[in-house]
Amino acid sequence: MKPISPLILFTFACLASSCSKHSSGAAASAPTAAAGPVANYCLPASTVWSEEEYTQWMTRAELQFFQEQLAAGQYFAHVEGRNNAGLCEYRAVRKPLPVEQYVEAAVFWGLGDKDVFDTELRLLRAGFVRKSMQVFVDASGQALHQLVWLQAVGTQPTPPTQVAATSPPVLPPTEEPAAIEHPAPPPPPAATEAAPDAPVPNEKSPSAIVVVPTDARPAADHVVANPKKFTIYTVVQGDVVEKIAHRYHTTAEAILAANDLKNDSLRIGQKLKIPKK
């Protein structure tokens, strides 16, 4: 038998080294391919928004303040949130409400799982449909939801049932309030005798914003004094019952009783009787 040539031995050594490096490289790249997706998702939407249509990123309160400055008839058609180095930030797309198709919009951001369940259940009972949803995870691992719901023209809503006071306090009304054209009689005696087991109003700032394209009066003249035992107040954007009661040194229960309201849902342009002390 002839001895193995040194050239053949050198060739085998090179091939073995190449195979070893290839296996090592494949093993190193495996963890990257198996990395999980980012915990952030958005429901498919019929409209894809461009970057130019979004507002800048803001805190939750800044976006609420920005929404309160929108022109009449505009609403947030889509809201997104993100966890930016531990800070929750939000941005939105503002559009005119298509009043030929929809009569109201309900927009929410930064809602936890329980608030989402309570809020969506009440909106479904009121005849709304969800148009947009986006979710992200904050620094604590909690999922925060951004929602846009619309109520179609001609929808006949089912009156919502009473829910816990921890739900977002501002929700779409279920029926059109009657306009007050003449001075109304004094409030009934029951106005100051709230039931002892009545639910306590929520003191938190609302995360739900209801936009109604109505002819609301300017904020400068939306209060009309009444010579009798109450004041007529016209609801403007951003109002909640608790804030109105604090402004006029009365209670939310007294306002609800004076206006025969079963819950604290308000509507822009709605006229309220505010009991005088």
C-alpha positions as CSV (number, residue, x, y, z in Angstrom):
1,M,0.0,0.0,0.0
2,K,1.2,3.5,-0.9
3,P,1.6,6.0,2.0
4,I,-1.0,8.8,2.1
5,S,0.2,12.0,0.4
6,P,0.8,15.0,2.7
7,L,-1.3,17.1,0.2
8,I,-4.3,14.8,0.8
9,L,-4.0,15.0,4.6
10,F,-3.9,18.8,4.4
11,T,-7.0,18.9,2.2
12,F,-9.0,16.8,4.8
13,A,-7.8,19.1,7.6
14,C,-9.2,22.2,5.8
15,L,-12.5,20.5,5.1
16,A,-12.9,19.5,8.8
17,S,-12.1,23.0,9.9
18,S,-14.7,24.6,7.5
19,C,-17.5,22.2,8.7
20,S,-16.8,23.0,12.3
21,K,-17.0,26.8,11.7
22,H,-20.3,26.4,9.8
23,S,-21.9,24.4,12.6
24,S,-20.8,26.9,15.2
25,G,-22.2,29.8,13.1
26,A,-25.6,28.1,12.7
27,A,-25.8,27.5,16.4
28,A,-25.0,31.1,17.2
29,S,-27.7,32.5,14.9
30,A,-30.5,30.2,16.2
31,P,-31.5,32.4,19.2
32,T,-32.0,35.4,17.0
33,A,-34.4,33.5,14.7
34,A,-36.3,32.3,17.7
35,A,-36.8,35.7,19.4
36,G,-40.4,36.5,20.2
37,P,-42.5,39.3,18.7
38,V,-42.9,42.7,20.3
39,A,-45.9,42.8,22.7
40,N,-47.7,45.5,20.7
41,Y,-50.5,44.9,18.2
42,C,-53.3,46.7,16.4
43,L,-56.5,45.3,14.9
44,P,-56.7,45.4,11.1
45,A,-58.2,48.7,10.0
46,S,-59.9,49.6,6.7
47,T,-57.8,52.8,6.7
48,V,-54.0,52.9,6.9
49,W,-52.9,56.2,8.3
50,S,-49.7,58.0,7.2
51,E,-47.2,59.4,9.6
52,E,-48.1,62.9,8.5
53,E,-51.7,62.4,9.8
54,Y,-50.7,61.6,13.4
55,T,-50.2,64.1,16.2
56,Q,-46.9,64.2,18.0
57,W,-46.4,61.7,20.9
58,M,-47.9,63.0,24.2
59,T,-48.7,61.9,27.7
60,R,-52.2,60.7,28.5
61,A,-53.2,64.1,30.0
62,E,-51.6,66.0,27.1
63,L,-53.6,64.1,24.6
64,Q,-56.8,64.6,26.6
65,F,-56.1,68.4,26.7
66,F,-55.4,68.3,22.9
67,Q,-58.7,66.5,22.3
68,E,-60.6,69.2,24.2
69,Q,-59.3,71.8,21.8
70,L,-60.5,70.1,18.7
71,A,-62.8,72.1,16.4
72,A,-66.5,71.2,16.5
73,G,-67.4,68.1,14.6
74,Q,-63.8,66.6,14.8
75,Y,-62.8,63.5,16.6
76,F,-59.9,61.1,17.0
77,A,-60.3,58.4,14.3
78,H,-57.4,56.4,15.6
79,V,-55.3,56.4,18.8
80,E,-52.0,54.6,19.4
81,G,-49.9,54.1,22.5
82,R,-46.3,53.0,23.2
83,N,-43.9,52.3,26.1
84,N,-41.1,54.8,25.6
85,A,-38.4,53.8,28.1
86,G,-41.0,53.3,30.8
87,L,-43.1,56.4,29.9
88,C,-46.5,55.7,28.3
89,E,-47.0,58.0,25.3
90,Y,-50.0,58.4,22.9
91,R,-50.7,59.9,19.6
92,A,-53.9,60.2,17.5
93,V,-55.3,60.9,14.0
94,R,-57.9,63.7,14.0
95,K,-60.7,63.7,11.4
96,P,-64.1,65.2,10.8
97,L,-66.9,62.9,12.0
98,P,-68.7,61.6,8.9
99,V,-72.2,62.8,10.1
100,E,-73.9,61.2,7.1
101,Q,-73.0,57.8,8.6
102,Y,-72.4,58.3,12.3
103,V,-73.9,60.5,15.0
104,E,-71.4,60.0,17.9
105,A,-67.9,58.9,18.6
106,A,-66.5,57.5,21.8
107,V,-62.7,57.5,22.1
108,F,-60.6,55.9,24.9
109,W,-56.9,55.4,25.6
110,G,-54.8,53.9,28.4
111,L,-57.6,51.5,29.5
112,G,-56.7,48.4,31.5
113,D,-58.4,45.0,30.9
114,K,-61.2,45.4,33.4
115,D,-62.1,48.9,32.2
116,V,-62.1,47.7,28.6
117,F,-64.7,45.0,29.4
118,D,-67.0,47.3,31.3
119,T,-66.7,50.1,28.7
120,E,-67.2,47.9,25.6
121,L,-70.2,46.1,27.2
122,R,-71.9,49.5,27.8
123,L,-71.1,50.7,24.3
124,L,-72.4,47.6,22.7
125,R,-75.7,48.0,24.7
126,A,-75.9,51.6,23.5
127,G,-75.6,50.6,19.8
128,F,-72.0,51.5,19.1
129,V,-69.6,49.5,16.9
130,R,-65.8,49.4,17.4
131,K,-63.8,50.9,14.5
132,S,-60.2,50.9,15.9
133,M,-58.2,49.2,18.6
134,Q,-54.5,49.3,19.5
135,V,-52.8,47.7,22.5
136,F,-49.3,48.0,24.0
137,V,-47.7,46.8,27.3
138,D,-46.4,49.3,29.8
139,A,-43.3,49.0,32.1
140,S,-45.3,47.0,34.6
141,G,-46.4,44.4,32.1
142,Q,-50.1,45.7,32.0
143,A,-51.8,45.8,28.6
144,L,-53.2,49.2,27.8
145,H,-56.0,49.6,25.2
146,Q,-56.8,52.4,22.8
147,L,-60.3,52.3,21.3
148,V,-62.5,54.2,18.9
149,W,-66.3,53.4,18.8
150,L,-68.9,55.0,16.5
151,Q,-72.7,55.0,16.6
152,A,-74.4,54.7,13.2
153,V,-77.2,56.9,12.1
154,G,-80.6,55.3,12.9
155,T,-79.3,53.0,15.6
156,Q,-81.8,52.2,18.2
157,P,-79.8,51.5,21.4
158,T,-80.8,49.3,24.3
159,P,-80.6,51.3,27.6
160,P,-77.5,50.4,29.4
161,T,-77.7,48.8,32.9
162,Q,-76.1,50.2,36.0
163,V,-72.4,49.3,36.3
164,A,-69.8,49.8,39.0
165,A,-68.7,53.3,39.8
166,T,-65.1,52.4,38.8
167,S,-66.0,52.4,35.1
168,P,-65.1,55.5,33.1
169,P,-67.6,58.1,34.1
170,V,-68.3,59.7,30.7
171,L,-70.3,57.5,28.3
172,P,-72.6,58.1,25.4
173,P,-76.3,58.9,26.3
174,T,-79.0,56.5,25.4
175,E,-81.7,59.0,24.5
176,E,-82.0,62.6,23.3
177,P,-82.6,65.0,26.3
178,A,-85.6,67.4,25.9
179,A,-84.7,71.0,25.5
180,I,-85.7,73.4,28.2
181,E,-87.6,76.4,26.7
182,H,-89.4,77.8,29.8
183,P,-88.5,78.1,33.5
184,A,-89.1,74.7,35.1
185,P,-90.7,74.3,38.6
186,P,-88.4,74.1,41.7
187,P,-86.6,70.8,42.2
188,P,-88.5,68.1,44.2
189,P,-87.7,67.6,47.9
190,A,-86.0,64.4,47.1
191,A,-83.2,66.3,45.4
192,T,-81.4,66.7,48.8
193,E,-82.3,63.2,50.0
194,A,-80.1,60.9,48.0
195,A,-80.5,57.2,48.7
196,P,-78.0,55.9,51.2
197,D,-76.9,53.0,49.0
198,A,-76.5,55.1,45.9
199,P,-73.2,54.5,44.0
200,V,-70.4,57.0,44.9
201,P,-69.4,59.0,41.8
202,N,-65.9,58.3,40.4
203,E,-63.5,61.1,41.3
204,K,-60.9,60.1,38.7
205,S,-60.3,62.1,35.5
206,P,-62.2,60.4,32.7
207,S,-60.2,58.5,30.1
208,A,-63.3,58.4,27.8
209,I,-64.0,61.3,25.5
210,V,-67.3,61.5,23.8
211,V,-67.5,63.8,20.8
212,V,-70.9,64.9,19.6
213,P,-71.2,67.1,16.5
214,T,-73.9,69.5,17.9
215,D,-74.3,73.2,17.9
216,A,-73.0,73.7,21.4
217,R,-72.9,77.3,22.6
218,P,-69.6,79.0,23.3
219,A,-68.2,78.4,26.8
220,A,-68.4,82.2,27.6
221,D,-72.2,82.2,27.7
222,H,-73.3,78.7,28.4
223,V,-74.7,79.5,31.9
224,V,-78.1,81.1,32.1
225,A,-79.3,82.4,35.5
226,N,-82.8,81.5,36.6
227,P,-84.6,83.8,39.1
228,K,-86.1,80.7,40.9
229,K,-84.4,78.0,43.0
230,F,-82.0,76.7,40.4
231,T,-79.7,77.7,37.6
232,I,-79.9,76.4,34.0
233,Y,-76.5,75.1,32.8
234,T,-75.6,74.0,29.2
235,V,-73.2,71.1,29.0
236,V,-70.0,71.8,27.1
237,Q,-67.2,69.5,25.9
238,G,-65.2,67.9,28.8
239,D,-68.0,68.4,31.4
240,V,-68.7,65.7,34.0
241,V,-71.4,65.8,36.7
242,E,-68.9,65.9,39.6
243,K,-67.0,68.9,38.1
244,I,-70.3,70.9,37.5
245,A,-71.4,70.1,41.1
246,H,-68.1,71.3,42.6
247,R,-68.3,74.5,40.5
248,Y,-71.8,75.4,41.9
249,H,-71.1,74.2,45.4
250,T,-73.7,71.4,45.3
251,T,-73.6,67.6,44.9
252,A,-73.7,65.3,41.9
253,E,-76.7,63.4,43.5
254,A,-78.6,66.7,43.8
255,I,-78.1,67.5,40.1
256,L,-79.1,64.0,39.0
257,A,-82.2,64.1,41.1
258,A,-83.2,67.6,39.9
259,N,-82.9,66.5,36.3
260,D,-84.5,63.0,36.7
261,L,-81.3,61.4,35.5
262,K,-80.6,57.7,36.2
263,N,-76.9,57.9,35.6
264,D,-74.1,60.5,35.1
265,S,-74.0,60.3,31.3
266,L,-74.0,63.8,29.7
267,R,-74.4,65.2,26.2
268,I,-72.9,68.3,24.8
269,G,-75.7,70.9,24.5
270,Q,-77.8,69.2,27.2
271,K,-79.4,71.7,29.7
272,L,-79.2,70.9,33.4
273,K,-81.0,72.4,36.4
274,I,-78.5,73.2,39.1
275,P,-80.0,73.5,42.5
276,K,-79.1,76.7,44.4
277,K,-78.0,76.6,48.0
